[in-house]
Amino acid sequence: MTGGPPVSTGGTLVRNTILNLVGQVLPVLVALASMPVVVRGLGPARFGVLALAWTVVGYFSLFDLGFGRAAVKRVSQALAGGGGAEAARVVSGTVVVAQGAVGLVSAAVLWLLTPFLADLLLTVPPEMRSESRQVFSLLALAVPGVLLSNAYRAVLEGAQRFGLVNAIRAPFSAATFLIPLLGVLVGWSLPQIVLGLVVSRYLAALAYGFGNARILGGARPRFRADELRRLLQFGGWVAVSNTLVPLVVYLERFVVAALLTTAALAYYAAPHELISKTLLIPGAVAAALFPTISDLQARGDAASILERVQQGVKLAVIPLVPVSLFLVVFAQPILAVWLGPDYGERSAVVLQLLAVAALLNALAFVPFALVEGVGHPDLVAKYHLAEFPLYAAILLLLVWRFGIVGAAMGWGLRMLWTAPVFSFLALKRANVSPGAVFDSRMVAGLSAAFLVLSAGWIVGTWVPGLSWRLGMTVGLMSLYLLVAWFGMLSESDRGALRQAVRRLSGHRTGAAAYHG
């Protein structure tokens, strides 16, 4: 592997974002198709436990100690500085050994603690208590597999090999939903389904390991203590963030499960799972932006950092607006057709609230990637440490008073203050002017987005007949996309988008294409 051409061009950011999105389309389609069968097959109470199991597996990043993000940054900087394959071998060997050791210790501790944690976290029928304990005990076994996957994938992302990353991630992310579907169809118990999910995590780690070996050219990775210290220097605050961010993001699920029931959690988790798939759009942007910012910082190119941040915000927000609009207008019929009339009745308002909040949430993804890319991961951790007590108090009150709708309201309120406050703090810490990023074109485009969503809520609430709603929704979408294309995007943005599409289609123009 060589340093190769600079990876900081606008077209490359667009291309890597599209690759990340394409790699996650298959899992989303599988989730949408499989969840109705899984929900009906398991019933609300068991599906609530499964939804919490998905959450817990995602939360295993708390054991990461920041090694994954640190490895992405180290590999990106090494390639920008000409370090090439040797630096990548050292980073890869060090982070894999460290993650493997942490994973084994963490799994052993969780194996002992999870039966007690299950009793504390869940309000389940008495006949399901033993089954729930088995589920959480099995989840402990997944920790080493999850951490090894993160370690191997981090090296690939640092090298900007997003094509390879997504070729591996797509089928294994789809397996998260295919395994429960298979289990329901063949009659597996809930613990057997979760065991299948655990096995899939280890197979994913093996696939990422082969991908890692491929880009290292067959050379053996090497562990070095001094590299471990470098990773920990950056990763310490990232580890705090990895502990806090998932807890803050998914806190409402735990509160609903504790204050209400796992059946109530199912009616909240289903729309939340749907919304989490829409956040793949800003997530794909942030994943592509982080190594790009790290590369540009190593090169000392502050002007390009500002350009990439502006471009990242647009890429994160513009594609999400039509998706959020459609969900706001058609929340009830979507849930009714997808999961059944009961979900359409109980979960529609939850989905509407979360769809609007998701657009606010998207605004914070780019500053998150920026502030870590320039080497200040402490801000993320400090911000969430400060907001957590306030958010927890508000959430407890809202869930106690309004049930699952209160949980959605709490999540939305957090986005309402997080998007502007965290974005401002992150941009200032990274020495990027907030006014330069959110210029008049950006503000006008964002204002248009929320006006369109407000109009969509009115259409979804008051306009009778699906055909009328559909026609008005298409009109609102078209109007917004025209405003975004000609008003929010600059000519260079439009050119970068055209270039990325041509390159992904196999038509090479300009400089030699980057092989991801």
Secondary structure, DSSP 8 states (H G I E B T S, - for coil): ----S-S--HHHHHHHHHHHHHHHHHHHHHHHHHHHHHHHHHHHHHHHHHHHHHHHHHGGGGGGTTHHHHHHHHHHHHHHTT-HHHHHHHHHHHHHHHHHHHHHHHHHHHHHHHHHHHHHH----GGGHHHHHHHHHHHHTTHHHHHHHHHHHHHHHHTT-HHHHHHHHHHHHHHHHHHHHHHHHHT--HHHHHHHHHHHHHHHHHHHHHHHHHHTTT------HHHHHHHHHHHHHHHHHHHHHHHHHHHHHHHHHHHS-HHHHHHHHHHHHHHHHHTHHHHHHHHHHHHHHHHHHHHT-HHHHHHHHHHHHHHHHTTHHHHHHHHHHTHHHHHHHHH-HHHHHHHHHHHHHHHHHHHHHHHHHHHHHHHHHTT-THHHHHHHHHHHHHHHHHHHHHHHHHTHHHHHHHHHHHHHHHHHHHHHHHHHHTT--HHHHS-HHHHHHHHHHHHHHHHHHHHHHH--SHHHHHHHHHHHHHHHHHHIIIIIS-HHHHHHHHHHHHHHTT---SS-----
